[in-house]
Amino acid sequence: MTDASAGPTEFDADVAVIGLGAVGSSAAWRAAVRGLDVIGFEQFEPGHPWGGSTGATRLFRVACLEHPGLTPIARRARELWIELEASAGDRLFVETGGLMIGPPDSHIIEGTLAAAAAHGLPVERLTAAELADRFPGHARMNPGDVGVWDPEAGILRPEAAIVAATDAARAAGARIRTGTRVTAIEPDADAVTVRTDDGSAVRVRRVAITAGPWIGRFVPGAPLTPHRVVMTWFRAREGRTADLDVLPVFIRSVPGRDTWIWGHGAMPAGGASDSDGPGVGGSGFDGGFDVKVGPEFDGPFDADDPDAIDRVVHEGETDEIGDLVAATFPDVDPEPSAVTTCIMAHTPDGQFLVGRTADPRIVVGGGCSGHSFKHAAALGELVAQALADEPPFTDAAFLDPRRFDV
Ligand SMILES: Cc1cc2nc3c(=O)[nH]c(=O)nc-3n(C[C@H](O)[C@H](O)[C@H](O)COP(=O)(O)OP(=O)(O)OC[C@H]3O[C@@H](n4cnc5c(N)ncnc54)[C@H](O)[C@@H]3O)c2cc1C
């Protein structure tokens, strides 16, 4: 460390990135390609299962029902995911198209159409009859339900994408320290000191806090509720099919219930072919995956300690989602084929926290709220732009952490 009385402050790096998960790995990559001297810290190994990015797949949508301002972020993310595929030589994204199904005045339909209208997206509106004809796997609906087809939707591989972004950061010159837990971030008048659990410290000009469910440890005012969730996979019933072509990516109502579910159909082992949309091919999806279905997460949420998540899925915990699967998909066996736990981190308004805090040297990137993976590459870019004093590539004021006085 530098003796302040000896002259101008010396820095160990321009930027420290704390947490190399979905957003942090991309923030380190995008900051390093801008020529910043980056040092990135990850408490585990990239692509680990202990944060918010585990579970083999994540839905990608462009007509973002959560906020029309997310569409340009999804589009930029798509470009970056495809760039990462090329550098990794591994398929990270498969474009399947996606279906939103619900009452015409539901948030699912109205939000999707609002994003499409704001950005001239080529979505298709489908009547119940058209939907049943084209997508028989989704034919069970409530009377009056309609569909919207987003042709640019698809599936990402979160763990592989994080590994690829971390490798890209390294290739662009970032120093990456894995298995290293940051224990304190101490801003003073000249610099920000980052202390780690191996007893070392670095002094940097700026810090990106991309610690996912752990962000609250370093940004005490951040209104973030980490919450344990269970993920569930299912298989087709004997003699039936529930592959992606009959059950494309979806967010949809449940027949006879006042709730909704999200997920995608199965991909058989053998993976995506080059005809399945953008990408460079490769073996990424070769292992295939089962049908995935998850419930609406509507809160209020108990705050769980991200270091003490119960990783056991207990008897009865999947009964409710099995019941929703049985009500919706006649061809899917409602007994889960696999289960695991993951952590969501919710903000009060369901939007992310991306940008400078009251101390402009401290930039936050996180606040998952259950829908940030698709955007993560571009959220990393926004973090990098804040670190580099560049204007953001799109208007991201609705994600500004200072809306919560952080
Ligand atoms: C069940 C579920 C389903 C989801 N489905 C979708 C979906 O279909 N589509 C979609 O777009 N989004 C989805 N999401 C949301 C998305 O997966 C998450 O929002 C996103 O992956 C979170 O990324 P993150 O970078 O904020 O956090 P993480 O990926 O958890 O990264 C945070 C990282 O910081 C590290 N870290 C924390 N503290 C420290 C420390 N002190 N020192 C060093 N490192 C530290 C952690 O180890 C971790 O690697 C889903 C989320 C869940 C839980």
The ligand as a Tripos MOL2 file, in Angstrom:
@<TRIPOS>MOLECULE
LIG
   53    58     1     0     0
SMALL
NO_CHARGES

@<TRIPOS>ATOM
      1 C1        -34.5780  -20.1270  -10.4470 C.3       1 LIG1
      2 C2        -34.1590  -18.9580  -11.2620 C.ar      1 LIG1
      3 C3        -34.5700  -18.8770  -12.5800 C.ar      1 LIG1
      4 C4        -34.1940  -17.7950  -13.3610 C.ar      1 LIG1
      5 N1        -34.5760  -17.7520  -14.6700 N.ar      1 LIG1
      6 C5        -34.1420  -16.7540  -15.4560 C.ar      1 LIG1
      7 C6        -34.4260  -16.7730  -16.8360 C.ar      1 LIG1
      8 O1        -35.0380  -17.7050  -17.3400 O.2       1 LIG1
      9 N2        -33.9570  -15.7480  -17.5920 N.ar      1 LIG1
     10 C7        -33.2510  -14.7250  -17.0570 C.ar      1 LIG1
     11 O2        -32.8840  -13.8080  -17.7880 O.2       1 LIG1
     12 N3        -32.9430  -14.6780  -15.7360 N.ar      1 LIG1
     13 C8        -33.3710  -15.6780  -14.9380 C.ar      1 LIG1
     14 N4        -33.0440  -15.6980  -13.6180 N.ar      1 LIG1
     15 C9        -32.2640  -14.6070  -13.0670 C.3       1 LIG1
     16 C10       -30.7880  -14.7760  -13.3150 C.3       1 LIG1
     17 O3        -30.4010  -16.1120  -13.3740 O.3       1 LIG1
     18 C11       -30.0330  -14.0660  -12.2240 C.3       1 LIG1
     19 O4        -30.5960  -12.8030  -12.1010 O.3       1 LIG1
     20 C12       -28.5920  -13.8600  -12.5570 C.3       1 LIG1
     21 O5        -28.0180  -15.0720  -12.9500 O.3       1 LIG1
     22 C13       -27.8790  -13.2680  -11.3460 C.3       1 LIG1
     23 O6        -26.5890  -12.8790  -11.7360 O.3       1 LIG1
     24 P1        -25.6720  -12.0190  -10.7760 P.3       1 LIG1
     25 O7        -24.4340  -11.7330  -11.5150 O.co2     1 LIG1
     26 O8        -26.4420  -10.8710  -10.2230 O.co2     1 LIG1
     27 O9        -25.3960  -12.9770   -9.5430 O.3       1 LIG1
     28 P2        -24.4580  -14.2810   -9.5020 P.3       1 LIG1
     29 O10       -24.4020  -14.9430  -10.8170 O.co2     1 LIG1
     30 O11       -24.8750  -15.0670   -8.3040 O.co2     1 LIG1
     31 O12       -23.0070  -13.6890   -9.2620 O.3       1 LIG1
     32 C14       -22.5720  -13.1290   -8.0600 C.3       1 LIG1
     33 C15       -21.1570  -13.6350   -7.8550 C.3       1 LIG1
     34 O13       -20.5200  -12.8730   -6.8420 O.3       1 LIG1
     35 C16       -19.6920  -13.7800   -6.1210 C.3       1 LIG1
     36 N5        -19.4140  -13.1690   -4.8190 N.ar      1 LIG1
     37 C17       -20.3400  -12.8110   -3.8880 C.ar      1 LIG1
     38 N6        -19.7320  -12.2830   -2.8080 N.ar      1 LIG1
     39 C18       -18.3950  -12.3100   -3.0720 C.ar      1 LIG1
     40 C19       -17.2560  -11.9000   -2.3260 C.ar      1 LIG1
     41 N7        -17.3680  -11.3680   -1.1060 N.pl3     1 LIG1
     42 N8        -16.0390  -12.0760   -2.8880 N.ar      1 LIG1
     43 C20       -15.9030  -12.6100   -4.1200 C.ar      1 LIG1
     44 N9        -16.9580  -13.0320   -4.8580 N.ar      1 LIG1
     45 C21       -18.1840  -12.8710   -4.3390 C.ar      1 LIG1
     46 C22       -20.5540  -15.0240   -6.0410 C.3       1 LIG1
     47 O14       -19.8090  -16.1640   -5.6830 O.3       1 LIG1
     48 C23       -21.1170  -15.0770   -7.4360 C.3       1 LIG1
     49 O15       -20.2860  -15.8180   -8.3100 O.3       1 LIG1
     50 C24       -33.4060  -16.7590  -12.8030 C.ar      1 LIG1
     51 C25       -32.9870  -16.8490  -11.4770 C.ar      1 LIG1
     52 C26       -33.3390  -17.9390  -10.7120 C.ar      1 LIG1
     53 C27       -32.8580  -18.0070   -9.3100 C.3       1 LIG1
@<TRIPOS>BOND
     1     1     2 1
     2     2     3 ar
     3     2    52 ar
     4     3     4 ar
     5     4     5 ar
     6     4    50 ar
     7     5     6 ar
     8     6     7 ar
     9     6    13 1
    10     7     8 2
    11     7     9 ar
    12     9    10 ar
    13    10    11 2
    14    10    12 ar
    15    12    13 ar
    16    13    14 ar
    17    14    15 1
    18    14    50 ar
    19    15    16 1
    20    16    17 1
    21    16    18 1
    22    18    19 1
    23    18    20 1
    24    20    21 1
    25    20    22 1
    26    22    23 1
    27    23    24 1
    28    24    25 2
    29    24    26 1
    30    24    27 1
    31    27    28 1
    32    28    29 2
    33    28    30 1
    34    28    31 1
    35    31    32 1
    36    32    33 1
    37    33    34 1
    38    33    48 1
    39    34    35 1
    40    35    36 1
    41    35    46 1
    42    36    37 ar
    43    36    45 ar
    44    37    38 ar
    45    38    39 ar
    46    39    40 ar
    47    39    45 ar
    48    40    41 1
    49    40    42 ar
    50    42    43 ar
    51    43    44 ar
    52    44    45 ar
    53    46    47 1
    54    46    48 1
    55    48    49 1
    56    50    51 ar
    57    51    52 ar
    58    52    53 1
@<TRIPOS>SUBSTRUCTURE
     1 LIG1         1 GROUP 0 **** ****
